[in-house]
Each structure stands twice: as structure tokens, then as C-alpha cells.
Amino acid sequence: MAKLFSVNRAFMKTATTMVGISAAIQGVEDEIEHAARCDAKVLITGESGVGKEIVARLIHGRSTRSRGPLVTINCAGIPDSLLESELFGHVKGSFTDAHRDKRGWLESANGGTIFMDEVGEMSLRMQASLLRFLETGEIQRVGSDRKLPPVDVRVITATHRRLLENITEKTFREDLYYRLNVVHIEVPPLRNRREDIPVLLNHFLHTFAETYQIVAPEVTPEAADYLGGYQWPGNVRELRNVAERLILKARDGHITVDMLPAEITRDQRPRESVAVAAVPAIASNSQLLFDRMFSNGASFWSEVYEPFMARDLTRNDVRDVVRLGLEHTRGNYKMLVQCFNMPPEDYKKFLNFLRKYQCHVPFQRFRMMPAAMGRASHVATA
């Protein structure tokens, strides 16, 4: 069970921030800060490998509970028959191998945080047990006829599944979803924040170079182009694995195209042609929406808000439009309300919408940016 459960009483000193420079990852950092200042339950969503556990660790490490334990569980890796006993504990003789009383992970997390990864894999029976704990804070060990005093545990959960779809399919409880989803943090996939790829690659190369006690190699421009154009279906976890593989293969202090895994080079044209085709495709949708509002007088509520609520636009689409606007207003959200053709009294409503749906973009970096440079920067990093 070593890989499925761990208690960390000292927060990892190396994990102090999310690695990346994109607006999307800066938005995640902001949400981590907000979550760390409260004791509310947190639901972290995103594809496998995006770094959901890192987000949970950062929330715990920056919170007032940082001196307490952080207990992590992988719900997908534990059979349902064992999960209840491991989570709530058991008493001696409650089943065949119960040779002694054992406290569960919730008790172990008392005074700290419990992080339940892949909570969407829980059976409906276990979901009901978890819901009962969330409502009362009480624990009843398997085989016991009495309840233990309530424990003081903050609950952070994560899943790669779309739980709203699971609710529709009757495989996830709606009442549990709303119990867990007090603070929602969505971690975007790596392909939607490509400007973070070289930053992450450099971070991992230097980390593994230190581990293997070698000089960190340089990535040739052509190899960097292929790495930047790859879709990274395994996200940050895949990039980390590739970086370790490249460290072991690097010759003469350089990483060249012939060292890259076959899946990275197999379906790619040279990066020059990929960049020309791919970047405008991402920029054009947000640029079109921005132009409709800025030049044609359309309102944010009709052009962006309504399609987003109808799920025709994603959070990244909304962030992209907001980022374009902030580049024009040099980070001034009040001016942005005017540019997006909303009445001034909609200012708070606009900000509340952005924060509620994790679409808020930090304004600070735009304050130092000339307006003309801002527009060019967006196209280069989209």
C-alpha cells in the first residue's frame, strides 16, 4: 500500500509553486492562494498527469494546517472491499485478517488534510459512506458498534472524470458532488498552455541532471520545436518522463531530434510549418470574439457569457478573450468593462463571473506592457 497512501508531516520544500509562465497556470496559482486562506473543501479536476496532487500539496503547505499531516490516497488503486477499512479503520476480529484494532486514514489526518485522488472511481456504496462522514465528521470503524468523536480534517479531492456527466449516468452522487465542490480548481492540459513546455522541460532537465550528477544538456532549436509541437497526451507527467529519458541519452551536452521518442517526431512536420498553422487557429477564435466587442459594439454578455454558459466556449476561450482585453487596457479591468460594451454597474458582476468560473486573469503583468506589444505577445504565446 506504500504507493497508495502516505502521510507527510513536513511539506516538501521543493514544491513551492506551480512551474510555468502561462496565464492559465497563473490563474491556478491564484486559486491555490484563495483555497489556502480558507478551510473549505476543494475539488481539483483535470486530465491525468496535469499535476492535481501538486495543487493539493501546495494548498496544504500554504494553509494554517501545514504543520499537520497530509494524507494522500489513490481511490482508483484500492479495491472497494478494502477502501472502507483503510479509510475509516477497523476493530480486531471484524474480518479474517483483522488481527488488531487499526485506525483509518481519516483519523491519521486529524488536524491536517486528506487528499483523495480519483474520487470519481469510488463505488456508490463508498460514496454514501464518505457523504455521511462529510455531514457529521464522525467515524465508525468497520466492525465497531460505536462512533468515534468527530475529527478535524480538511478534505481535498481530485478526479480526471467529468463528474457532472457521471451524475447524469447515475454513477456519481449529486449530493456528494456539491459537498465536495465548494472550491473548484481546474488544471488545464499541457497542450493548452504550450508556453509552459520549455519552462517545464528546463526544470526537469536540471532536476535530473542534479540527480545523475551531470551537466544539464542544451536542447537544440529543432528538437525544441518538435517538443513544443507535440500534443502531450500524458501532460506534465509524460514530459517529466521524457526529460529523464533524454538526460540519460544526451551526448556532448546536447539533445538533438534523433534522441526524441518516436511518438514525438512521428506525426509532426517541421515546427516552422506547424507554428504557422497552429497558432493562428488558437488565436483566431478569441481574436474574433474580441473584435466583435471592441470594434463592432457587441456585448460581452451575448458574445462570451452566453456561449460559455451553453458550453460552446471553454474556460480557456474566456481567459484568452480577457487576456486580449487586458493587453489593450494595460491591465485595467474597469476599462475592460467599457471596452466589452457593458454598463459600468456590471463591473462587480463581471469580476464575480470570472472568479466563480476560474476565468480571472491576473492583471499585474499587463501594467508594464505597452499596448502594441501586448497584441503581439498574445499571438506568440497562444
Summary of the structure (lengths in Angstrom):
residues: 382
radius of gyration: 23.5
end to end distance: 41.9
largest distance: 74.1
contacts: 1171
relative contact order: 0.10
helix: 54%
strand: 10%
